Amino acid sequence: GDSVTQMEGPVTLSEEAFLTINCTYTATGYPSLFWYVQYPGEGLQLLLKATKADDKGSNKGFEATYRKETTSFHLEKGSVQVSDSAVYFCALSKETSGSRLTFGEGTQLTVNP
Amino acid sequence: DARVTQTPRHKVTEMGQEVTMRCQPILGHNTVFWYRQTMMQGLELLAYFRNRAPLDDSGMPKDRFSAEMPDATLATLKIQPSEPRDSAVYFCASGLRASLGGSQPQHFGDGTRLSIL
């Protein structure tokens, strides 16, 4: 079945450091790809998405590019802030699967001042 | 901004008791999902509905869990009887699946944190 694999956490960075969280997927067909962020005590919030190969999703300084050839959707940010500390989830969905989300394990990010 | 509303936010009860969790999806959304989040298993899909009809509940233990949508503004997830292993955060999410186009993002509620003693 479809699956998503994220780099293991936790990740700890200093403020203004460069962030990369790796995400790879296995899926048949043409999935849409998402990054969600979860702050403590809250639900998941959509951070960005890409619906086809070579699309780049971006939001709040975060970016991710849908790479079909490497089945990847790595999350990047050039300069992280303390307020970016959260858990980040990579996910995919397909119309043929009822648009249900298949999530990666999540990566805890802590940014220190 | 429109939000998915879940109640209660927290629930602590004893093993064997019935638990009912409620979700109000975003107005106009036609798809509702129930997820469970635990440290060990991460995020798991329990069930989902489209236009109030259940499409898949294969992720739910059938003997004790049930999910319904009595109307378009309310989805419920019930556990009876509850067990300590049901302790988790339960999320409801809603989305709009149009007849054409790619998958639309899901919007999540803040979850119900359930503890079964």
Interface residues (C-beta under 8 A of the other chain):
Chain A: P31 S32 F34 Y36 G41 E42 G43 L44 Q45 L46 K49 T51 K52 F89 S93 K94 E95 G98 S99 R100 L101 F103 E105 G106
Chain B: V4 T31 F33 G42 L43 L45 Y48 R50 L55 D56 F91 A93 G95 R97 G102 S103 Q104 P105 Q106 H107 F108 G109 D110 G111
